Amino acid sequence: MSGEQFPWGKVISYFLWILGLAVILVDLSYHEFLVHRRKLKWREILERSSFLKPIHVGGTLILAGLAGSIQNPFLAGLMGVAAFLLFILFGKDKRIMRKIRRKLR
């Protein structure tokens, strides 16, 4: 056996971004099911917090995982800062989403 250690840091960072992607895909699939089952429109679904919270969690996991798996220190730091900012926006998403919706109309 050689003296090399198993790269647990890489495994965890890869796991995080794959888990984040899975969270987003599950959220989209579930809400697609709701659209067809309850005869709703996607616009109604996009305004619900039950849709937005998993998207934020998944996005944060993806960015945190990418921060740990990218070799370039500048890009890894940029992804880490982006993950932190997205995490900070969890509590303020209603106010921010209202502003975005107003701008889109």
N, C-alpha and C positions, 0 to 999 in steps of 0.2 A: 504494500500500500504506500502510495506516495504521500508527501507531507502537505498536499493541497487540501484546502478545506472546501466544503460544498458552498456554492455561492448563494446563501440564503437571502441576501439582500436583493439580488437580481430576481430570484424566484418570487419573492413577495411583491416587488414592484411590477413584474409582469402579471402576477395574479390580480393586483389592484386595477390595472387598466382593463384587463379582460372582464373582471367582475363589474366594473363601471359600464362597459359596453353591454354586458348581459342585462344589467338593471334597466338601461334605456330601452333595449329591445323588448324586454318583458313589459315595460310600461306602455310602449307603443302598441304591442300586441293586445294587451288587456283593453286599452281604450279603443282600439279598432273593433274588438269584440263588442264593447258597449255601444259603439256607434251603430252597429248592425242590429244588435239585440234590442236596444231601446229606441231605435229610429231617431237618433240624435244627429246633429250636424257637428262637424269637426270644430267649427268656431266655438260652439258651446263647450266642447271638451277642452279646448285649448285654454279656456278661461278658468278652469277648475284647478284648485290647489292639489287635488289628488293626481293630476297629470304633471304639474310643475315640480312638485317636491322630488319625486324620483328622478326627474331629468337633472335637477340640480345635484342630487347625490351622485348620480352616475357621472355627470360631468366633472365633479370634484374628484371622484375616484380615478377617472381616466387621466386627468391632469396630474394628480399625485403619482400615479403609476408611471406616467411618462417622465416625470421629473426624476424618478429613481432609475429609470432604464436608459436614459439618453446619456451618451458618453461625453458630449460637449458640455462643459460646465456652465457656459452662458445660457444655452438653451434649457438645460436642466433647471437652472435658477429661474429662468423666465416661466417655465411650466409650474414650478413650485409657487411662485408669486401669483400666477393665475389661479392655481388651485386654492390658495389662501384667500384671494379676493372673492372667488366664487363661494367659498365656505362662509365668508363674512356676509354675503348677500342673502343667505338663507332666511334670516329674520326679517329682512326688508323687502322680500320679493313682491309682496302685494302692492306696495307703493311704487316700486320700480316698474312692475308689470302694468299698472294703471297708466303710468307716463308713456310707456312704449305703445300701449293700445291707443292712447289719444293721438300720438304722433302718426300711427298707421292709418287712422281714419281720415 
